[in-house]
Amino acid sequence: MKAISYKEGQLTLLDQTALPHQTVYRTYTEHEKIARAIEDMVVRGAPAIGITAAYGVAVGAREYQRGSFREHMMRVIERLQHTRPTAVNLHWALRRVHAVITENPAETIQALEEEAAQIFQEDQAINLAIGQHLKRLVTDSSAFLIHCNPGRLATSDYGTATAPFYLAHEEGTQFKVYSGETRPRLQGALTAYELSQAGIDVTIITDSTAATLMQQGKITAVFVGCDRVAANGDVVNKIGTLPLAITAHYFNVPFYVAAPTPTFDLSIEDGGAIPIEERHATEVTHLRDQAVTIEGAVYNPAFDITPAALITAIVTEQGAIEPTYEAIQNLFSKGEKQ
């Protein structure tokens, strides 16, 4: 199941708003419609958003007709930059494709498509490497709690926090995954959907059930993905991650964050400086088009901040590191790009 594919100016996305009831692929040839697809969460997940934005710039280059080509490209990038504020992969990918833009439209289109493809391929390698590093924890009779959708649907391939499950399953390991539904958009249900499609033993739970499972001693570890990691190791991820980390800390359950290096933002000192996106009230008051509560004042942040002190380890494609300023600085001093 692939969330993103591209060929000759056509970007095709798996419409995640229709899952799991319908499998619908939508093809885009205009950067504005790609921007809306990111905003409307047709595509979700920090790595997938970054890849989509990179291809969106290539699509935008193909739309050029007249006037200053460079000004046209700056407008395309500006539009895509303002789709989602929290996930840093979006801005990281746009910086990369911006660097290959020239005054020549034909040369630029080719360079943009090559750079976007490179970002896609790098993410595949990152997924696999993170999975290999976390797989050692996935043993027979182990059980894991996962939050939101850090899987195939949110990335190029194996996912981040789900990657060890796919790899362990391929080797025949017998384990269990509990997937929190993740209110209000139910991305955790998409995790359960994709894992079940692969034949992995997965059970959906309400978000409020997680503490009970940990209290009962049924959880080996919590695995989550992330949308941005600050320089001090604070992590921003889908709303609901913070209470999971607090609960895991209380019950002495290891809490691991799967974090590709493009998700780190060394320009941000701590999580409190990361912009937190607030979504529309109808995501809370409605399920699809059906009202489930009264309409009124709604507070709907899409993400929360998990302090580094609650995290057992951050697992990158380079391996596990402590969630500290020193460990992160050391990781990037070895040549990782920012």
C-alpha positions as a printed NumPy array, in Angstrom:
array([[  0.   ,   0.   ,   0.   ],
       [  1.671,   3.214,  -1.171],
       [  0.509,   6.647,  -0.028],
       [  2.429,   8.602,  -2.698],
       [  3.509,   8.04 ,  -6.286],
       [  4.66 ,  10.398,  -9.04 ],
       [  5.054,  10.133, -12.793],
       [  5.594,  12.8  , -15.438],
       [  3.921,  15.715, -13.682],
       [  1.155,  13.705, -12.038],
       [  1.202,  13.242,  -8.266],
       [ -1.066,  10.471,  -6.999],
       [ -2.069,  10.315,  -3.334],
       [ -3.985,   7.677,  -1.431],
       [ -6.917,   9.636,   0.038],
       [ -6.592,   8.856,   3.737],
       [ -9.818,  10.666,   4.569],
       [-11.711,   7.858,   2.795],
       [ -9.962,   4.984,   4.607],
       [-10.65 ,   2.356,   5.785],
       [-14.038,   2.104,   4.077],
       [-12.839,   3.089,   0.612],
       [ -9.488,   2.901,  -1.138],
       [ -9.389,   6.001,  -3.31 ],
       [ -6.387,   7.368,  -5.194],
       [ -6.45 ,  11.   ,  -6.33 ],
       [ -4.167,  12.425,  -9.011],
       [ -3.044,  16.06 ,  -8.975],
       [ -1.5  ,  18.238, -11.676],
       [ -1.764,  21.621,  -9.887],
       [  0.277,  22.726,  -6.877],
       [ -2.708,  24.56 ,  -5.345],
       [ -4.712,  21.337,  -5.211],
       [ -1.716,  19.559,  -3.708],
       [ -1.52 ,  22.262,  -1.025],
       [ -5.192,  21.732,  -0.239],
       [ -4.658,  17.976,  -0.068],
       [ -2.023,  18.56 ,   2.634],
       [ -4.289,  20.962,   4.535],
       [ -7.295,  18.65 ,   4.308],
       [ -5.204,  15.655,   5.449],
       [ -5.687,  13.654,   2.291],
       [ -2.002,  12.967,   2.971],
       [ -0.8  ,  12.799,   6.583],
       [  2.384,  12.177,   8.522],
       [  5.479,  14.37 ,   8.663],
       [  7.623,  12.372,   6.174],
       [  4.738,  11.959,   3.705],
       [  3.91 ,  15.667,   3.914],
       [  7.533,  16.55 ,   3.142],
       [  7.66 ,  14.203,   0.156],
       [  4.319,  15.505,  -1.126],
       [  5.446,  19.116,  -0.839],
       [  8.663,  18.355,  -2.739],
       [  6.722,  16.8  ,  -5.589],
       [  4.239,  19.685,  -5.332],
       [  7.018,  22.115,  -6.218],
       [  7.9  ,  20.006,  -9.277],
       [  4.245,  20.062, -10.321],
       [  4.209,  23.824,  -9.791],
       [  7.237,  24.24 , -12.06 ],
       [  5.357,  22.471, -14.842],
       [  2.522,  25.018, -14.471],
       [  4.782,  27.947, -15.427],
       [  3.56 ,  29.914, -18.461],
       [  5.018,  33.414, -18.579],
       [  6.799,  36.148, -16.606],
       [  9.627,  35.572, -14.146],
       [ 10.127,  31.838, -13.637],
       [ 11.923,  32.349, -10.332],
       [  9.105,  34.535,  -8.977],
       [  6.606,  31.891, -10.05 ],
       [  8.569,  29.243,  -8.167],
       [  8.78 ,  31.385,  -5.033],
       [  4.979,  31.693,  -5.071],
       [  4.644,  27.927,  -5.391],
       [  6.98 ,  27.298,  -2.462],
       [  5.331,  30.006,  -0.365],
       [  1.912,  28.396,  -0.864],
       [  3.13 ,  24.951,   0.129],
       [  5.069,  26.322,   3.099],
       [  1.881,  27.549,   4.743],
       [ -0.123,  24.327,   4.56 ],
       [  0.811,  22.805,   7.956],
       [  2.905,  24.697,  10.532],
       [  4.147,  22.028,  12.95 ],
       [  5.789,  19.184,  11.006],
       [  9.324,  20.321,  10.22 ],
       [  9.796,  17.808,   7.37 ],
       [  7.645,  20.071,   5.196],
       [ 10.026,  23.007,   5.546],
       [ 13.12 ,  20.768,   5.353],
       [ 11.962,  19.289,   2.036],
       [ 11.05 ,  22.69 ,   0.615],
       [ 14.504,  24.039,   1.467],
       [ 16.057,  21.147,  -0.416],
       [ 14.05 ,  21.628,  -3.583],
       [ 14.44 ,  25.412,  -3.399],
       [ 18.194,  24.937,  -3.67 ],
       [ 17.969,  23.323,  -7.131],
       [ 15.827,  26.026,  -8.78 ],
       [ 17.515,  27.905, -11.633],
       [ 16.326,  30.415, -14.234],
       [ 15.807,  27.596, -16.748],
       [ 12.34 ,  25.97 , -16.47 ],
       [ 13.222,  22.707, -18.249],
       [ 16.413,  22.177, -16.259],
       [ 14.63 ,  23.08 , -13.04 ],
       [ 11.756,  20.663, -13.635],
       [ 14.206,  17.815, -14.128],
       [ 16.241,  18.823, -11.071],
       [ 13.13 ,  19.179,  -8.898],
       [ 11.801,  15.771,  -9.893],
       [ 15.181,  14.176,  -9.213],
       [ 15.467,  15.885,  -5.804],
       [ 11.922,  14.874,  -4.798],
       [ 12.639,  11.287,  -5.847],
       [ 15.839,  11.403,  -3.792],
       [ 13.907,  12.591,  -0.721],
       [ 11.449,   9.72 ,  -1.252],
       [ 14.244,   7.145,  -1.544],
       [ 16.081,   8.523,   1.478],
       [ 12.909,   8.185,   3.53 ],
       [ 12.599,   4.541,   2.487],
       [ 16.14 ,   3.892,   3.74 ],
       [ 15.407,   5.798,   6.968],
       [ 12.264,   3.733,   7.594],
       [ 14.175,   0.485,   7.188],
       [ 17.058,   1.588,   9.407],
       [ 14.777,   2.775,  12.242],
       [ 12.917,  -0.518,  11.999],
       [ 16.143,  -2.485,  12.329],
       [ 17.187,  -0.524,  15.415],
       [ 13.824,  -0.996,  17.177],
       [ 13.263,  -4.594,  16.076],
       [ 15.459,  -5.953,  18.864],
       [ 12.688,  -5.024,  21.298],
       [ 10.046,  -6.98 ,  19.376],
       [ 10.263, -10.537,  20.68 ],
       [  7.83 , -13.432,  20.961],
       [  4.956, -12.661,  23.385],
       [  5.851,  -8.944,  23.59 ],
       [  3.137,  -6.296,  23.259],
       [  3.333,  -2.674,  22.199],
       [  1.231,   0.435,  22.363],
       [  1.309,   2.777,  19.371],
       [ -0.278,   6.169,  18.823],
       [ -1.574,   7.978,  15.733],
       [ -0.315,   6.739,  12.34 ],
       [  3.474,   6.582,  12.011],
       [  3.159,   3.82 ,   9.407],
       [  3.206,   3.119,   5.684],
       [  0.425,   5.656,   5.145],
       [  2.471,   8.439,   6.741],
       [  5.786,   7.752,   5.033],
       [  7.319,   6.276,   1.889],
       [  7.429,   2.636,   2.96 ],
       [  7.641,   0.798,   6.318],
       [  6.747,   3.778,   8.466],
       [  8.786,   4.942,  11.433],
       [  7.343,   3.534,  14.679],
       [  5.627,   0.706,  12.761],
       [  8.755,  -0.365,  10.856],
       [  9.97 ,  -2.812,  13.552],
       [  6.579,  -4.519,  13.481],
       [  6.712,  -5.169,   9.755],
       [ 10.293,  -6.442,   9.957],
       [  9.633,  -8.671,  12.965],
       [  6.466, -10.028,  11.352],
       [  8.424, -10.904,   8.203],
       [ 10.742, -12.986,  10.41 ],
       [  7.826, -14.834,  12.025],
       [  7.99 , -13.212,  15.474],
       [  4.729, -13.538,  17.423],
       [  3.827, -10.259,  19.135],
       [  0.862,  -7.96 ,  19.675],
       [  0.158,  -4.305,  18.948],
       [ -2.455,  -2.108,  20.631],
       [ -3.35 ,   0.92 ,  18.517],
       [ -4.924,   3.907,  20.246],
       [ -7.715,   5.315,  18.088],
       [ -6.241,   8.851,  18.352],
       [ -9.034,  11.383,  18.594],
       [-10.284,  13.451,  16.898],
       [ -9.217,  12.29 ,  13.39 ],
       [ -8.824,   8.581,  14.244],
       [ -5.442,   8.102,  12.57 ],
       [ -4.789,   5.289,  15.041],
       [ -7.572,   3.372,  13.363],
       [ -5.598,   3.721,  10.124],
       [ -2.598,   2.169,  11.867],
       [ -4.77 ,  -0.765,  12.88 ],
       [ -6.04 ,  -0.997,   9.315],
       [ -2.617,  -1.141,   7.697],
       [ -1.155,  -3.522,  10.284],
       [ -4.118,  -5.879,   9.976],
       [ -3.745,  -5.803,   6.189],
       [ -0.197,  -7.085,   6.704],
       [ -1.4  ,  -9.903,   8.981],
       [ -0.061,  -8.384,  12.214],
       [ -1.979,  -9.049,  15.444],
       [ -3.434,  -5.614,  16.268],
       [ -6.209,  -4.469,  18.604],
       [ -7.813,  -1.027,  18.535],
       [ -8.322,   0.675,  21.89 ],
       [ -9.837,   3.984,  22.887],
       [ -7.213,   6.517,  23.874],
       [ -8.412,   6.365,  27.48 ],
       [ -7.744,   2.605,  27.697],
       [ -3.963,   2.932,  27.416],
       [ -3.413,   3.573,  31.131],
       [ -5.379,   0.468,  32.064],
       [ -3.261,  -1.742,  29.787],
       [ -0.084,  -0.368,  31.339],
       [ -1.5  ,  -0.783,  34.842],
       [ -2.243,  -4.426,  34.013],
       [  1.344,  -4.979,  32.923],
       [  0.37 ,  -5.858,  29.365],
       [  2.605,  -3.374,  27.519],
       [  6.287,  -4.08 ,  26.816],
       [  6.942,  -0.593,  25.437],
       [  5.282,   2.41 ,  23.809],
       [  6.402,   3.346,  20.289],
       [  5.442,   6.707,  18.782],
       [  6.544,   8.774,  15.821],
       [  6.995,  12.536,  15.868],
       [  6.556,  15.709,  13.848],
       [  9.437,  17.724,  15.278],
       [ 12.256,  17.235,  17.781],
       [ 13.71 ,  20.292,  19.518],
       [ 17.417,  20.725,  20.248],
       [ 16.942,  19.649,  23.886],
       [ 15.078,  16.414,  23.021],
       [ 11.522,  17.633,  23.578],
       [  9.217,  16.026,  21.019],
       [  6.073,  17.285,  19.311],
       [  3.695,  14.591,  18.115],
       [ -0.007,  14.009,  17.574],
       [ -2.2  ,  15.201,  20.459],
       [ -2.44 ,  12.481,  23.086],
       [  1.254,  11.577,  23.05 ],
       [  1.985,  13.555,  26.228],
       [ -0.528,  11.677,  28.44 ],
       [  0.847,   8.382,  27.092],
       [  4.37 ,   9.438,  28.074],
       [  3.242,  10.518,  31.545],
       [  1.411,   7.227,  32.079],
       [  4.327,   5.153,  30.768],
       [  6.675,   7.007,  33.126],
       [  4.373,   6.284,  36.079],
       [  4.146,   2.566,  35.304],
       [  7.823,   2.208,  34.303],
       [  7.008,   1.296,  30.698],
       [  9.756,   2.257,  28.219],
       [  8.727,   5.073,  25.872],
       [ 10.5  ,   5.248,  22.502],
       [ 10.231,   7.951,  19.852],
       [ 10.996,   6.988,  16.249],
       [ 12.512,  10.129,  14.721],
       [ 14.127,  10.437,  11.281],
       [ 16.932,  12.997,  11.384],
       [ 15.003,  15.362,   9.039],
       [ 12.479,  15.678,  11.879],
       [ 15.017,  17.356,  14.186],
       [ 15.004,  21.149,  14.36 ],
       [ 18.178,  22.399,  16.016],
       [ 17.024,  25.998,  15.594],
       [ 14.35 ,  25.379,  18.238],
       [ 15.733,  25.318,  21.777],
       [ 12.838,  23.418,  23.364],
       [  9.336,  22.174,  22.611],
       [  7.677,  25.303,  23.922],
       [  8.989,  27.257,  20.924],
       [  7.433,  24.92 ,  18.339],
       [  4.24 ,  26.278,  16.714],
       [  1.27 ,  24.03 ,  17.5  ],
       [ -1.36 ,  23.828,  14.793],
       [ -4.997,  24.235,  15.842],
       [ -7.514,  22.472,  13.637],
       [-11.155,  23.242,  12.863],
       [-13.788,  22.681,  15.543],
       [-15.799,  20.347,  13.326],
       [-13.089,  17.698,  13.68 ],
       [-14.256,  17.386,  17.292],
       [-17.958,  18.095,  16.931],
       [-18.521,  15.869,  13.869],
       [-17.568,  12.448,  12.588],
       [-17.511,  12.954,   8.847],
       [-20.729,  14.949,   8.308],
       [-22.555,  13.648,  11.383],
       [-22.717,  15.9  ,  14.461],
       [-21.819,  14.015,  17.644],
       [-21.975,  16.862,  20.155],
       [-23.292,  20.359,  20.576],
       [-21.632,  23.078,  18.571],
       [-19.813,  25.555,  20.745],
       [-16.357,  26.553,  21.896],
       [-13.817,  23.875,  20.943],
       [-10.097,  23.67 ,  21.648],
       [ -8.537,  21.383,  19.051],
       [ -4.713,  21.431,  19.008],
       [ -3.367,  18.88 ,  16.56 ],
       [ -0.176,  18.201,  18.547],
       [  1.244,  18.221,  22.059],
       [  4.744,  18.543,  23.524],
       [  6.372,  15.608,  25.302],
       [  9.295,  16.705,  27.528],
       [ 12.586,  14.92 ,  26.987],
       [ 12.564,  13.75 ,  30.618],
       [  9.68 ,  11.373,  29.829],
       [ 11.38 ,   9.729,  26.831],
       [ 13.459,   6.554,  27.204],
       [ 15.27 ,   7.037,  23.881],
       [ 14.919,   8.715,  20.514],
       [ 15.568,   6.19 ,  17.743],
       [ 16.908,   7.595,  14.474],
       [ 18.235,   5.865,  11.378],
       [ 21.648,   6.154,  13.062],
       [ 20.491,   4.301,  16.186],
       [ 19.101,   5.141,  19.626],
       [ 20.24 ,   8.271,  21.436],
       [ 19.405,   9.809,  24.768],
       [ 16.901,  12.677,  24.542],
       [ 19.439,  15.297,  25.575],
       [ 20.956,  18.396,  24.032],
       [ 24.424,  16.842,  24.154],
       [ 23.4  ,  13.593,  22.44 ],
       [ 21.545,  15.454,  19.684],
       [ 24.436,  17.832,  19.073],
       [ 26.768,  14.852,  18.873],
       [ 24.491,  13.124,  16.353],
       [ 24.552,  16.101,  14.002],
       [ 28.241,  16.799,  14.495],
       [ 28.853,  13.439,  12.796],
       [ 27.599,  14.816,   9.514],
       [ 23.814,  14.528,   9.633],
       [ 22.231,  17.364,   7.632],
       [ 19.864,  19.952,   9.087]])
